[in-house]
Amino acid sequence: MAIIDLVKWTPIGNQTIYAFKYPETNLSTFTQLIIQESQEAILFSKGQIVGKFGPGKHTLNTENLPILRSLYGLPFGGKNPFTAEVWFVNKLQPYNIDWSIDRMDIHDADYNTGIPLVAKGRYGMKIIDAERFLIKIVGTKTSFDQYDITDQFLGEFTTKTKSALMQFMIKNRIGLKQISAHLDSISDHLRSIMLPFCENIGFDLTKFYITSIEVDGSSEVGKRVLDAISRQSSQAIGGYTWQQSQAFEIAKDAVDGMSNKGGGLLGAIVASNMMGGLGGGGGIMQPQYNQPTFAGNSTPQGVTDPSIAPNREIYCSNCSKKFSSNLRFCPFCGDEYCPCPKCGTDNSKDAKRCVSCGQTLLMNINSCSNCNMPIAQGSGFCGNCGKPSSVGKCTRCSTQLAPNVKFCPSCGQKNG
């Protein structure tokens, strides 16, 4: 075989090649070795490194490679052939190596549930120890590019990245909603985890970026999570709850079903009742506070439910905290207790219907000043404690009189 007089390597294309093995091994002590800037050449012979050269032009003689005399018994001077593998190592610093890790399930701090996540980004690596790199990584390959790095590191890279990323998010209670604001700190943390591994194989991890961490939309679980997040966002922007959105769908189906069977008007009535009626209350669109029922057998005056007793725990319509119905004001927020005359549920002062039972709330309804129980209009006494009521009828014409009215609006008779 012919002896090679000139050995050099010029990378072609945009692909980053970290190491390239020269295809010929028949060299001599006259062979010229040309190494470009940012390159380094390593010579292997009989299973060991016989020389290392930096940028420039070098002659592979026994002066540059004195070990050839012990390996081959080459004398000084003359053209003496020998065999050796020449590896060119590229020491540039590319920053365009893409990485990604597949599904990792994590308990999200924002949504308080398990969410499948995927992550991707970029990194850059530079060879800092060519001999260590060639011995530990390249092996029997003839070249080593950025894709070989991705394949070679896949197992180690995925395991370390997943573990470090999940520990960082859990320890710092970072959820999906805030994750984008922490990409820099997470990237720095992951680089610090990966750096010792890279240095052990002759690399410096010059740059490491996470470009995105997001829900794995390729899985069925991820699709459901994304759909739920989308619905939650729509509800928050639109100002309605999940229960209300379900009610809209049920009402729509009712109207469509009735319309298809010729019952459009009936469907509209059904939908109206489900939505709370055209008057604005009593349907499933109204919030239900699950007020506990009264105990006992006595029934307050004006309260139509016979199971209701004078004292119980109710929920404040302002702060939603429990307090006893024998109090006129909520002890937590100070809001006045405005009971429904039918079920006793606390309602806001401007409510036209009870949020629990849908009862129409009469304007200026009176309560007993002694026990705070509601008193229906026209009653002269409190049905609970017997205290005289200021609400009653005109003694002359029996017209219903509102509280604090001094004269009957029908006949002018003085009230009381």
C-alpha positions in Angstrom: 0.0 0.0 0.0 1.2 3.5 -0.8 2.6 5.6 2.0 0.7 8.8 2.7 2.8 11.9 2.5 0.2 14.5 3.6 -2.5 14.2 6.3 -5.1 16.9 7.0 -8.8 17.3 7.6 -11.2 20.0 6.5 -14.8 19.8 7.8 -17.5 20.0 5.2 -21.0 21.3 5.7 -22.8 22.8 8.7 -22.8 19.6 10.8 -20.6 19.8 13.9 -18.1 16.9 13.9 -16.2 16.6 17.1 -13.8 13.9 16.1 -12.7 12.4 12.7 -10.5 9.4 12.0 -8.2 9.8 9.0 -9.0 6.8 6.7 -5.3 5.9 5.9 -2.8 4.5 8.4 0.3 4.0 6.2 2.6 6.8 7.3 6.3 7.5 7.3 8.8 9.7 9.0 8.4 12.1 6.0 4.6 12.4 6.3 3.4 16.0 6.8 0.6 16.6 9.3 -1.4 19.8 8.8 -3.7 20.9 11.6 -6.1 23.9 11.3 -7.0 26.4 14.0 -9.4 25.0 16.7 -8.2 21.5 15.9 -6.0 19.0 17.6 -4.5 15.7 16.3 -3.9 12.5 18.3 -1.9 9.6 17.0 -2.6 6.0 18.1 -0.3 3.1 17.4 -0.4 -0.5 18.7 -3.2 0.5 21.1 -1.5 3.5 22.7 -1.2 7.2 22.2 2.1 8.0 20.5 1.7 11.8 20.0 -0.5 14.8 20.3 -0.2 17.9 18.0 -1.7 21.4 18.0 -2.5 23.8 15.1 0.3 24.1 12.5 2.4 21.9 10.1 4.3 18.9 11.6 6.6 16.2 10.3 6.0 12.8 11.8 9.7 11.9 12.3 11.4 10.3 15.2 12.3 13.7 16.7 8.6 14.6 17.1 7.7 11.0 17.9 10.6 9.4 19.8 8.4 6.6 20.9 8.5 5.3 17.3 12.0 4.1 17.9 10.9 1.8 20.8 7.8 0.6 19.0 9.2 0.0 15.6 13.0 0.3 16.0 13.1 3.2 13.5 16.6 4.7 13.1 17.3 8.5 12.8 17.0 10.0 9.3 15.7 8.4 6.1 12.1 7.6 5.1 10.9 5.0 7.5 7.3 3.6 7.2 5.1 2.9 10.1 1.3 2.5 10.8 -0.7 4.7 13.0 -4.3 6.1 13.4 -4.6 9.8 13.1 -7.6 11.4 14.9 -8.5 15.0 14.4 -10.4 16.6 17.2 -12.6 19.7 16.7 -12.4 22.1 19.7 -15.0 24.6 18.5 -17.9 25.6 20.8 -21.2 24.9 19.1 -24.4 26.1 20.9 -27.0 24.5 18.7 -27.3 20.9 20.0 -31.0 20.3 20.7 -32.2 18.1 23.6 -35.5 16.9 24.8 -36.9 14.6 27.5 -40.1 12.6 27.2 -43.0 12.4 29.6 -42.3 12.8 33.3 -45.2 12.8 35.7 -45.1 15.4 38.5 -47.5 16.5 41.2 -48.1 20.1 40.1 -48.1 22.8 42.9 -50.6 25.0 41.0 -53.3 22.5 40.1 -52.6 20.1 43.0 -52.7 17.1 40.8 -50.5 14.9 38.7 -49.5 16.3 35.3 -47.4 14.8 32.5 -44.7 17.2 31.4 -42.1 17.3 28.6 -39.1 19.6 28.4 -36.7 20.6 25.6 -33.8 23.0 25.1 -30.3 23.5 23.7 -26.8 23.1 25.0 -23.2 23.6 23.8 -20.2 21.5 24.5 -16.5 21.9 23.9 -13.8 19.3 24.1 -11.2 20.2 26.7 -9.4 16.8 27.0 -9.0 15.2 23.6 -7.2 12.1 24.8 -9.9 11.4 27.5 -12.7 12.0 25.0 -11.2 9.6 22.4 -10.5 6.9 24.9 -13.8 7.0 26.8 -16.3 7.9 24.1 -15.2 7.3 20.4 -14.0 3.7 20.6 -14.2 2.0 17.2 -16.2 4.7 15.4 -14.6 6.6 12.5 -16.3 9.9 13.3 -18.2 11.5 16.1 -20.7 14.3 15.6 -23.4 16.1 17.6 -26.0 13.4 16.9 -23.7 10.8 18.2 -23.4 12.9 21.4 -27.2 13.0 21.7 -27.4 9.2 21.3 -24.4 8.4 23.5 -25.7 10.6 26.4 -29.4 9.8 26.1 -29.7 7.5 29.0 -27.5 9.4 31.4 -28.8 12.7 30.2 -32.5 11.8 30.5 -32.2 10.3 33.9 -30.2 13.1 35.5 -32.3 15.9 33.8 -35.7 14.4 34.8 -34.6 13.8 38.4 -33.0 17.2 38.8 -35.9 19.0 37.2 -38.6 17.3 39.3 -36.7 17.8 42.5 -36.2 21.5 41.7 -39.9 22.1 41.0 -41.1 20.1 44.0 -38.6 21.6 46.5 -39.3 25.2 45.4 -43.1 24.5 44.9 -43.0 25.8 41.3 -46.1 24.9 39.3 -46.9 24.9 35.6 -48.3 28.5 35.8 -45.1 30.0 37.0 -42.6 27.7 35.4 -41.7 30.0 32.5 -40.5 32.6 35.0 -37.9 30.2 36.4 -36.3 28.8 33.2 -33.0 30.6 33.8 -32.6 29.4 37.4 -33.7 25.8 36.4 -31.2 25.9 33.5 -28.3 26.9 35.8 -29.3 24.2 38.2 -29.4 21.5 35.6 -26.0 22.6 34.1 -24.4 22.3 37.6 -25.8 18.7 37.7 -24.6 17.7 34.3 -21.2 19.4 34.3 -19.3 16.8 36.4 -20.5 14.1 34.0 -19.4 16.0 31.0 -16.0 16.8 32.4 -15.4 13.1 33.2 -15.6 12.3 29.4 -13.4 15.3 28.3 -16.1 17.9 27.7 -16.9 21.3 29.1 -20.7 22.1 29.1 -20.3 25.7 28.0 -24.0 26.5 27.7 -27.2 24.8 28.8 -30.7 26.2 28.2 -34.3 25.0 28.8 -36.5 26.6 26.2 -39.8 25.1 27.4 -41.5 22.9 30.0 -45.1 22.1 29.1 -47.8 19.5 29.3 -47.3 16.4 27.2 -50.1 16.9 24.7 -49.3 13.6 22.9 -50.7 11.5 25.8 -54.4 11.0 26.7 -53.8 12.2 30.2 -52.0 15.3 28.9 -54.9 16.0 26.4 -57.4 15.9 29.2 -55.2 18.2 31.4 -54.9 20.7 28.6 -58.6 20.6 27.9 -59.3 21.2 31.7 -56.9 24.1 31.8 -58.5 25.7 28.7 -61.9 25.4 30.3 -60.8 26.8 33.5 -59.2 29.8 31.7 -62.4 30.4 29.7 -64.5 30.2 32.9 -62.3 32.7 34.7 -62.4 35.1 31.8 -66.1 34.7 31.2 -67.0 35.0 34.9 -68.9 31.7 35.4 -68.3 28.5 37.3 -68.0 24.9 36.1 -71.5 24.1 37.4 -72.9 27.0 35.5 -71.2 25.9 32.3 -72.7 22.4 32.7 -76.1 24.0 33.3 -75.7 25.9 30.0 -75.0 22.7 28.2 -78.0 20.9 29.8 -80.3 23.8 29.0 -79.1 23.9 25.4 -79.6 20.2 25.0 -83.1 20.5 26.5 -84.0 23.3 24.1 -82.5 21.5 21.1 -84.3 18.3 22.0 -87.7 20.0 22.5 -87.2 22.0 19.2 -86.5 18.9 17.2 -89.7 17.3 18.5 -91.7 20.3 17.8 -91.7 21.5 21.4 -89.6 24.7 21.1 -91.7 26.7 23.5 -91.7 23.9 26.1 -88.0 23.5 25.7 -87.5 27.2 26.3 -89.6 27.0 29.5 -87.7 24.1 30.7 -84.4 25.8 30.0 -85.6 29.0 31.7 -86.5 27.0 34.9 -83.1 25.3 34.9 -81.4 28.7 34.5 -83.2 30.1 37.4 -86.3 31.5 35.7 -86.7 34.8 33.8 -87.0 36.5 37.2 -83.5 35.5 38.2 -83.7 32.8 40.9 -84.5 29.3 42.0 -82.8 27.3 39.3 -79.6 25.3 39.1 -77.7 28.4 38.0 -78.2 29.9 41.4 -75.4 29.1 43.9 -76.5 26.6 46.5 -75.0 27.1 50.0 -76.2 23.8 51.4 -77.7 25.4 54.4 -78.3 22.9 57.2 -81.9 22.3 58.2 -83.5 23.4 61.5 -84.1 20.9 64.3 -87.2 20.7 66.6 -90.9 20.9 66.1 -91.8 24.6 66.6 -92.4 26.6 63.4 -91.7 30.3 63.4 -94.4 32.7 62.2 -94.1 33.2 58.4 -91.8 30.1 57.9 -93.7 27.6 55.8 -91.4 24.6 56.3 -92.7 22.7 59.3 -89.3 21.1 60.0 -87.7 24.4 60.7 -87.0 25.4 64.3 -86.0 28.8 65.7 -82.3 28.2 66.2 -79.6 26.7 63.9 -76.3 27.4 62.2 -76.5 29.3 58.9 -73.9 30.5 56.4 -73.3 34.3 56.1 -74.2 35.5 52.6 -71.2 37.9 52.7 -68.3 35.8 54.1 -69.8 32.3 53.9 -68.8 31.5 57.5 -71.2 29.7 59.9 -72.9 31.5 62.8 -76.0 31.0 64.9 -79.4 32.2 63.5 -80.2 33.9 66.9 -77.6 36.6 66.0 -78.7 39.7 64.1 -75.2 40.2 62.6 -72.5 37.9 61.4 -69.8 37.8 64.2 -67.1 37.4 61.5 -67.8 40.2 59.0 -70.6 42.2 60.7 -73.1 41.7 57.8 -76.7 41.9 58.9 -78.6 38.6 58.9 -81.4 38.8 56.3 -83.3 35.5 56.6 -85.5 33.9 54.0 -89.1 33.7 55.4 -89.4 30.2 54.0 -86.2 28.4 54.8 -84.2 30.9 57.0 -81.2 31.1 54.7 -79.2 34.3 54.9 -79.5 36.5 51.8 -78.0 39.8 50.7 -80.1 42.8 51.4 -80.8 43.5 47.7 -81.6 39.8 46.8 -85.0 39.4 45.2 -85.1 35.6 45.6 -83.6 33.2 48.1 -80.3 31.7 47.0 -81.3 28.4 48.5 -85.0 27.8 47.9 -85.9 30.4 45.3 -88.6 32.0 47.5 -89.5 35.6 46.5 -88.1 37.9 49.1 -90.6 40.6 50.1 -89.3 44.1 50.4 -89.0 45.6 53.9 -89.6 42.2 55.5 -89.6 42.6 59.3 -87.8 40.5 62.0 -88.6 40.1 65.6 -86.6 42.6 67.7 -86.4 40.0 70.5 -85.4 36.7 68.8 -84.6 37.9 65.3 -86.9 35.4 63.6 -88.7 36.6 60.4 -92.3 37.8 60.9 -94.6 37.6 57.9 -96.5 40.8 57.0 -99.9 41.0 58.6 -98.8 39.2 61.8 -99.4 41.0 65.1 -97.1 38.9 67.2 -93.8 36.9 66.7 -94.7 33.3 66.3 -91.5 32.2 68.1 -91.4 34.4 71.3 -94.8 36.1 71.3 -93.5 39.6 71.3 -95.9 42.1 69.6 -95.0 43.0 66.1 -95.1 46.4 64.5 -96.3 44.8 61.3 -100.1 44.4 60.9 -103.3 45.4 59.4 -105.3 48.7 59.5 -107.9 48.4 62.3 -110.5 50.2 60.1 -110.0 48.8 56.6 -107.7 45.7 57.2 -105.2 47.0 54.7 -101.7 45.4 55.1 -99.4 48.0 56.7 -95.6 48.1 56.1 -93.3 48.5 59.1 -93.0 52.0 60.7 -96.1 53.3 58.8 -97.9 55.8 61.0 -101.1 56.1 59.0 -103.0 53.7 56.7 -102.4 54.7 53.1 -106.0 53.6 52.2 -108.2 55.3 54.8 -105.9 57.5 56.8 -106.5 55.6 60.1 -103.6 56.1 62.6 -101.6 52.9 63.0 -101.4 51.9 66.7 
